[in-house]
């Protein structure tokens, strides 16, 4: 019977294996890092001139939304990685080894935090180049970056569970795009939620992607000047709401993913 120490060791080994793979397949890493740069430049220069944010520089308003969108999309690497391992038979090999049942999935989700850390770092540099500035305290900025990683980690468990249900890289990529794309756009990521039609505005206000974005804007000090106090509780308490969503997602999907991994048939 495995102990907690054994489980931690197994998780660290799997995470290390996946991190090594990142640098052994540099093409994947390059595309991971190019994508956030393209989003920042596209919205900053193509749409930035057409979108007016009263009391704020649109580029400062934009970056938190780009952060949120990118880390959520980054969670799809968890699903794609697990699906690829299943197609190649690596998961079956792991199942035959005397190791913790949760190690493969936990190691995968932990290692993919590295993807998101690299993406956030590149986005931050790109944002600073186009005019974004952190106007809050250093501690607030650290909390904002940490919140992004926590939420991305939670979403990665959803993708891990989906990958075990549909072990195909192509299906994972297409399905995640269909779900995540509207989820990240029907939010306050790129425009204020007040500008949306009523039904979409209500959805956006309670969308956890909006709360992550709102929390980052507050912590980075990028909220528009004289912006009204949000009426929705989710946006008035964005840090707490994001943490609640993250905890709920992990509490639901982590056990489901581990159970599916343990009993594939």
Secondary structure, 3 states (H helix, E strand, C coil): CCCHHHHHHHHHHHHHHHHHHHHHCHHHHHHHHHHHHHHHHHHHHHHCCCCCCCCCCHHHHHHHHHHHHHHHHHCHHHHHHHHHHHHCCHHHHHHHCCCCCCHHHHHHHHHHHHHHHHHHHHHHHHHHHHCCCCCCCHHHHHHHHHHHHHHHHHHHHHHHHHHHHCCCHHHHHHHHHHHHHHHHHCCCCCCCHHHCCHHHHHHHHHCHHHHHHHHHHHHHCCCCCCCCCCCCHHHHCHHHHHHHHHHHHHHHHHHHHHHHHHCCC
